[in-house]
Amino acid sequence: MGRDGYRLLLRSARDNASILQGLLDGCGNFETLNTPELFILIYRFIPLQVKKQLVRWQKERKETTSRRKIKALDRNIRKVNHVVNALNIKLHKALRQDDTTFVSRTKLESTRYRPQNIVVLRAVLINPLTDGAVLSEIVDTQNRIGSALWTEFSVAYERILNASRPA
């Protein structure tokens, strides 16, 4: 393969990581959690309305000085992330069973939600035969399966949301 071959392989992997990140970010139902330096992308399935709610709570947290409010917001964020973690575990298992895409799964503490551990999907994009069309199909499949699974978790999310509203 030589130096030039490895250069092409790594460039292709880096480009594919960038393409996948763009597809995931454009879908709405995913949250990318790193900017890949080479060819590993960390992300999770999270329905758009849930992602928006977490952003609102994080913004409120930054803007408030009330310790009680901060504690309540942290508790809500933690509970929702717990539901999303369970969703991503189930999604990962469903993807393995579907057998048309492959990603690994791990937990990370070093995300914007630290110190809470977040379950993430981990795509390693080193295969030189992968292209944008394949990546688009992967995102479509993961989005379809994740959206179908969300119905099992949405009730728990709604309960958290309703409990967080002032009476």
Secondary structure, DSSP 8 states (H G I E B T S, - for coil): -HHHHHHHHHHHHHHHHHHHHHHHHHHSSEEE----SSSEEEEEE--HHHHHHHHHHHHHHHH---HHHHHHHHHHHHHHHHHHHHHHHHHHHHHHHH-S---EEEEESSSTTTTS-EEEEEEE---TT--HHHHHHHHHHHHHHHHHHHHHHHHHHHHHHHHHS--
